[in-house]
């Protein structure tokens, strides 16, 4: 009759047709609400069973309950299919061409001063030297007094030292790495062969060739029968290892309070091969370090008998070596953190 509720077969056909049309999660949710929800068509049909003749109610109820199970299964299958279709579409939309070259990630590298320092230390390691380190905040006793530079000595003003107001004891930001000469000799018996890398500080105006802080390497060798010839041979080999086997070296007399005699080491200018240019002031030579035989006073105050032991020491600036190696004309470039400058030296990885 015309007012009777729809049969399970009619509901099944309508529900499955509508389910087949649902193509996304929102439409599936609407279908589930309209068909299987409390107020959905299937629920309404179950509530209307009471309008049927008594003998038909049982069969109609069983048919509708079976339909509910069938529709639940169909809904789950359709939902899985819609999700799979959406994933396939997303994969197509977000596809990548695996034949394209990869994008390299930026990597940090060693600072050019660190590279040069490690290279210099490696050279000395092969020559039999041990690397030691010392404090950057140092007593004036080790920075000056024990290095044959008493308070009334005019050379005490040469280093433009940065002093720390500490009351009784004289404390400085070390102006050079030479205090570790004394500390090393006080700590061990000869023979001694050490190199000391580290940062130094001086109260200087900054310009293309001067900084208020810089990197230095100190060297010390003490033993019986050590001579100036040993110093010359060691430093000449170092210069050739760093600047090339063709480099010529020159030693000249110089003055440092803690050595006697003192010398400076120069190499023939790597920019003009010794013919003379603006970099070497047309002299053909560039000084790279100062050195000399350890002063007998320094040996004696450190507990070594200068009648038995002798030694030599040197000090070189890592900044200067790096500038000469790569033709850098401004020392301030090392400390300005300009990546355009630093990336030129990324041959070594951290």
HUBEL-V929731 format. One record per residue. N is the residue number from 1. RES is the residue in one letter. PHI is phi in whole degrees, -180 to 180 (999 if undefined). NEAR is the number of other ideal C-beta (glycine too) atoms within 8 Angstrom. Layout:
# HUBEL-V929731
N/RES/PHI/NEAR ; N/RES/PHI/NEAR
This chain:
# HUBEL-V929731
1/X/999/3 ; 2/X/-66/3 ; 3/X/-91/3 ; 4/X/-73/6 ; 5/X/-68/9 ; 6/X/-65/7 ; 7/X/-79/8 ; 8/X/-61/11 ; 9/X/-66/7 ; 10/X/-67/8 ; 11/X/-62/14 ; 12/X/-61/11 ; 13/X/-62/8 ; 14/X/-64/10 ; 15/X/-66/15 ; 16/X/-69/10 ; 17/X/-62/8 ; 18/X/-66/11 ; 19/X/-65/13 ; 20/X/-66/7 ; 21/X/-83/7 ; 22/X/-72/12 ; 23/X/-119/6 ; 24/X/-148/8 ; 25/X/-67/9 ; 26/X/-66/6 ; 27/X/-66/10 ; 28/X/-65/13 ; 29/X/-64/8 ; 30/X/-63/9 ; 31/X/-61/13 ; 32/X/-62/11 ; 33/X/-68/10 ; 34/X/-75/9 ; 35/X/-109/13 ; 36/X/-101/11 ; 37/X/-70/9 ; 38/X/-60/4 ; 39/X/-102/6 ; 40/X/-75/12 ; 41/X/-64/11 ; 42/X/-71/14 ; 43/X/-64/11 ; 44/X/-63/10 ; 45/X/-64/13 ; 46/X/-66/9 ; 47/X/-71/7 ; 48/X/-88/9 ; 49/X/-60/12 ; 50/X/-63/6 ; 51/X/-79/6 ; 52/X/-81/11 ; 53/X/-57/5 ; 54/X/-57/5 ; 55/X/-72/5 ; 56/X/-97/8 ; 57/X/-62/11 ; 58/X/-62/7 ; 59/X/-64/7 ; 60/X/-65/12 ; 61/X/-65/10 ; 62/X/-62/8 ; 63/X/-63/11 ; 64/X/-69/14 ; 65/X/-67/8 ; 66/X/-63/9 ; 67/X/-64/13 ; 68/X/-57/10 ; 69/X/-61/8 ; 70/X/-64/9 ; 71/X/-69/15 ; 72/X/-60/9 ; 73/X/-65/8 ; 74/X/-64/11 ; 75/X/-63/13 ; 76/X/-63/8 ; 77/X/-65/8 ; 78/X/-66/12 ; 79/X/-64/10 ; 80/X/-63/8 ; 81/X/-66/8 ; 82/X/-65/13 ; 83/X/-63/9 ; 84/X/-64/8 ; 85/X/-63/9 ; 86/X/-64/10 ; 87/X/-66/8 ; 88/X/-61/8 ; 89/X/-66/8 ; 90/X/-66/8 ; 91/X/-64/8 ; 92/X/-67/7 ; 93/X/-69/6 ; 94/X/-106/6 ; 95/X/-65/6 ; 96/X/-124/5 ; 97/X/-90/5 ; 98/X/-71/4 ; 99/X/-85/3 ; 100/X/-71/6 ; 101/X/-66/3 ; 102/X/-70/4 ; 103/X/-89/4 ; 104/X/-72/4 ; 105/X/-86/4 ; 106/X/-64/4 ; 107/X/-125/7 ; 108/X/-74/5 ; 109/X/-136/12 ; 110/X/-73/11 ; 111/X/-62/9 ; 112/X/-57/11 ; 113/X/-69/11 ; 114/X/-67/8 ; 115/X/-61/13 ; 116/X/-66/12 ; 117/X/-61/12 ; 118/X/-65/9 ; 119/X/-65/9 ; 120/X/-64/16 ; 121/X/-65/12 ; 122/X/-63/8 ; 123/X/-61/12 ; 124/X/-70/12 ; 125/X/-62/10 ; 126/X/-70/6 ; 127/X/-92/9 ; 128/X/96/5 ; 129/X/-102/11 ; 130/X/-99/7 ; 131/X/-91/11 ; 132/X/-129/9 ; 133/X/-129/7 ; 134/X/-136/12 ; 135/X/-73/5 ; 136/X/-84/10 ; 137/X/-98/8 ; 138/X/-129/13 ; 139/X/-71/10 ; 140/X/-61/12 ; 141/X/-59/9 ; 142/X/-84/12 ; 143/X/-71/14 ; 144/X/-132/12 ; 145/X/-57/9 ; 146/X/-74/11 ; 147/X/-105/14 ; 148/X/69/10 ; 149/X/-125/10 ; 150/X/-68/8 ; 151/X/-61/6 ; 152/X/-93/4 ; 153/X/-82/10 ; 154/X/-61/5 ; 155/X/-69/7 ; 156/X/-64/12 ; 157/X/-89/6 ; 158/X/-66/6 ; 159/X/-86/8 ; 160/X/49/9 ; 161/X/-68/11 ; 162/X/-94/11 ; 163/X/-95/8 ; 164/X/-107/8 ; 165/X/-73/4 ; 166/X/-121/7 ; 167/X/89/4 ; 168/X/-72/3 ; 169/X/-88/8 ; 170/X/-80/8 ; 171/X/-124/10 ; 172/X/-132/14 ; 173/X/-79/11 ; 174/X/-55/15 ; 175/X/-81/12 ; 176/X/-159/11 ; 177/X/-89/14 ; 178/X/-61/12 ; 179/X/-54/15 ; 180/X/-73/15 ; 181/X/-58/16 ; 182/X/-67/14 ; 183/X/-60/10 ; 184/X/-67/13 ; 185/X/-68/15 ; 186/X/-70/7 ; 187/X/-92/5 ; 188/X/-148/6 ; 189/X/-84/2 ; 190/X/-67/11 ; 191/X/-78/7 ; 192/X/-127/12 ; 193/X/-146/9 ; 194/X/-134/12 ; 195/X/-125/14 ; 196/X/-127/16 ; 197/X/-87/13 ; 198/X/166/13 ; 199/X/-88/8 ; 200/X/-126/14 ; 201/X/-136/11 ; 202/X/-146/12 ; 203/X/-82/7 ; 204/X/-128/8 ; 205/X/-70/4 ; 206/X/-82/7 ; 207/X/-150/6 ; 208/X/-65/7 ; 209/X/-122/4 ; 210/X/-134/9 ; 211/X/-132/11 ; 212/X/-79/9 ; 213/X/-142/8 ; 214/X/-159/11 ; 215/X/-99/12 ; 216/X/-140/14 ; 217/X/-126/14 ; 218/X/-102/15 ; 219/X/-130/13 ; 220/X/-146/17 ; 221/X/-134/15 ; 222/X/-134/14 ; 223/X/-171/12 ; 224/X/-76/8 ; 225/X/66/5 ; 226/X/-75/12 ; 227/X/-129/7 ; 228/X/-64/9 ; 229/X/-63/6 ; 230/X/-64/10 ; 231/X/-62/15 ; 232/X/-63/9 ; 233/X/-64/8 ; 234/X/-66/10 ; 235/X/-72/13 ; 236/X/-64/9 ; 237/X/-66/10 ; 238/X/-61/12 ; 239/X/-60/13 ; 240/X/-74/12 ; 241/X/-67/6 ; 242/X/-84/10 ; 243/X/-108/9 ; 244/X/113/6 ; 245/X/-66/4 ; 246/X/-83/5 ; 247/X/-68/11 ; 248/X/-98/7 ; 249/X/-120/12 ; 250/X/-139/9 ; 251/X/-110/8 ; 252/X/-133/7 ; 253/X/-65/6 ; 254/X/-150/9 ; 255/X/-119/5 ; 256/X/-139/8 ; 257/X/-60/10 ; 258/X/-97/12 ; 259/X/-133/13 ; 260/X/-159/7 ; 261/X/-79/8 ; 262/X/-110/12 ; 263/X/-141/13 ; 264/X/-118/11 ; 265/X/-109/15 ; 266/X/-122/12 ; 267/X/-118/15 ; 268/X/-65/13 ; 269/X/-54/16 ; 270/X/-72/11 ; 271/X/-88/8 ; 272/X/-127/10 ; 273/X/55/7 ; 274/X/86/9 ; 275/X/-84/7 ; 276/X/106/9 ; 277/X/-155/9 ; 278/X/-64/5 ; 279/X/-63/8 ; 280/X/-97/13 ; 281/X/56/5 ; 282/X/62/7 ; 283/X/-91/7 ; 284/X/86/10 ; 285/X/-132/11 ; 286/X/-131/11 ; 287/X/-75/8 ; 288/X/-120/11 ; 289/X/-166/11 ; 290/X/-115/13 ; 291/X/-157/15 ; 292/X/160/15 ; 293/X/-80/12 ; 294/X/-57/15 ; 295/X/-62/11 ; 296/X/-55/8 ; 297/X/-62/7 ; 298/X/-65/14 ; 299/X/-62/16 ; 300/X/-66/10 ; 301/X/-67/8 ; 302/X/-90/11 ; 303/X/95/6 ; 304/X/-104/11 ; 305/X/-81/7 ; 306/X/-68/9 ; 307/X/-79/3 ; 308/X/-107/6 ; 309/X/-112/12 ; 310/X/-138/13 ; 311/X/-167/14 ; 312/X/-138/15 ; 313/X/-142/15 ; 314/X/-149/13 ; 315/X/-143/14 ; 316/X/-136/12 ; 317/X/-93/10 ; 318/X/-64/15 ; 319/X/-59/12 ; 320/X/-65/9 ; 321/X/-61/13 ; 322/X/-67/14 ; 323/X/-62/11 ; 324/X/-69/12 ; 325/X/-63/10 ; 326/X/-110/8 ; 327/X/68/7 ; 328/X/-85/9 ; 329/X/-104/5 ; 330/X/-144/6 ; 331/X/-65/12 ; 332/X/-67/10 ; 333/X/-61/9 ; 334/X/-68/12 ; 335/X/-117/7 ; 336/X/-94/7 ; 337/X/57/5 ; 338/X/-86/7 ; 339/X/-63/6 ; 340/X/-63/6 ; 341/X/-79/8 ; 342/X/-68/12 ; 343/X/-67/8 ; 344/X/-68/6 ; 345/X/-114/12 ; 346/X/-83/10 ; 347/X/-83/5 ; 348/X/-113/7 ; 349/X/-101/7 ; 350/X/-68/5
